[in-house]
């Protein structure tokens, strides 16, 4: 699902995309000069190898996601630290953002229940 950024206004624009067993649902809203606020929730499960024993397990995902999308190169002030995704073509691909968020989750340290109980 691609969304044209110039169509995003102060009224929230709802979206929902999914990939396998993960749903990415939320809204986009114009915030300020060339910045669009994205607020969403990732929910579902994904298969991931345990970082200790390397056996695959189902990782339950329930995370709130919030960042800004810039229509073009972001040239903000150094005094404010923002999470900004830059769009160079005036569109945002929600499926691509979902994939990026899934990869961020996978890159974190996760252990299966069996290995977690051994650590305690």
Residue pairs with C-beta under 8 A, 6 or more apart in sequence:
1 15
1 17
1 93
1 94
1 95
2 91
2 92
2 93
2 94
3 13
3 15
3 28
3 91
3 92
3 94
4 90
4 91
5 36
5 69
5 71
5 87
5 90
5 91
5 92
6 71
6 90
7 13
8 28
8 29
8 30
8 36
9 29
9 30
10 29
10 30
11 29
12 27
12 28
12 29
13 27
13 28
13 29
14 25
14 26
14 27
15 24
15 25
15 26
15 27
15 28
15 40
15 94
16 23
16 24
16 25
17 23
17 24
17 25
17 94
17 95
17 98
18 24
18 44
18 98
19 95
19 98
19 99
19 102
20 44
20 46
21 44
21 45
21 46
22 42
22 43
22 44
22 45
22 46
22 61
22 98
22 102
23 42
23 43
23 44
24 40
24 41
24 42
24 65
24 94
24 97
24 98
24 101
25 40
25 41
25 43
26 38
26 39
26 40
26 41
26 65
27 38
27 39
27 40
28 36
28 37
28 38
28 69
28 92
29 36
29 37
29 39
30 36
30 37
31 37
31 68
34 70
34 71
34 72
34 74
35 68
35 69
35 70
35 71
35 74
35 82
35 84
36 68
36 69
36 70
36 71
36 92
37 66
37 68
37 69
38 65
38 66
38 67
38 68
38 69
38 85
38 97
39 64
39 65
39 66
40 64
40 65
40 66
41 62
41 63
41 64
41 65
42 61
42 62
42 63
42 65
42 98
42 101
42 102
42 105
43 61
43 62
44 60
44 61
45 58
45 59
45 60
45 61
46 58
46 59
46 61
46 102
46 105
46 106
47 56
47 57
47 58
47 59
48 56
48 57
48 59
48 106
48 110
49 55
49 56
49 57
50 56
50 57
50 110
50 111
50 112
50 114
50 115
51 109
51 110
51 111
52 111
52 112
52 115
52 118
53 112
53 114
53 115
55 112
55 114
57 112
57 113
59 105
59 110
61 105
63 101
63 105
65 101
66 83
67 82
67 83
67 84
67 85
68 74
68 82
68 83
68 84
68 85
69 84
69 85
69 86
69 87
69 92
70 84
70 85
70 86
70 87
71 87
71 90
72 86
72 87
72 88
72 90
73 86
73 88
74 82
74 84
74 86
76 82
76 84
85 92
85 97
111 119
